[in-house]
Amino acid sequence: MPTYEYECRACGKRFDLFQSITAAAVRKCPSCGKNKVRRLIGTGAGVIFKGSGFYQTDYRSESYRKAAQKDKPSSSSGAGAGENASGGASGSTGKGGAAPPKKGKK
């Protein structure tokens, strides 16, 4: 249930009210008792994405992202070297979708 912000046009009193979306807007001021209350357009709440459809790292700090970038090239190059050494024969047959081995300097 959302929290709505109200303001009385008679006395100027502002107040928040936690009520259902389907509930009717309040018209009577709790302070002066006049029917001059109007609902204000609020800023709302921040959007929080939760669940398995969103990555936990999407909103990480800048220092975390920089550290992850430093680790990324070293871990991916280590995995690539292991694949080339063990998968050289399968790469030349064209099976498995592996790229052909790179030509080195002679």
Steps between C-alpha positions, in 0.01 A plus 500: 500500500636841411539807718322806364582861582217742564472876557215704644430810292330669798765474773805386299551182706692225314474136601571152369249219500567131444199366311395254231521592133126441464412718801338836433707814552460674836303825486471602868801657671594331830630832634229758420215269396421681171440315174788671318757218485662403171731213415844609383710335234792348686842388389418138566736228604817389331472202270664187635546207267498168682480144383683258277453716189746766615871479565626579847803676352297750294515761774842433652732781605755644260793355699346152477461531122863612459623206705284262296645638177855438628414138582311436177788501245724275712228241565380493138853473356576207733189314382582571136852361532370178652248455219759552227739247650241224550262579216747552213413172326123549522537856369666378181218250427237772517286321761364676807507848350852574629710751311813370322824542697680834462822510301797597708829665406769271356 
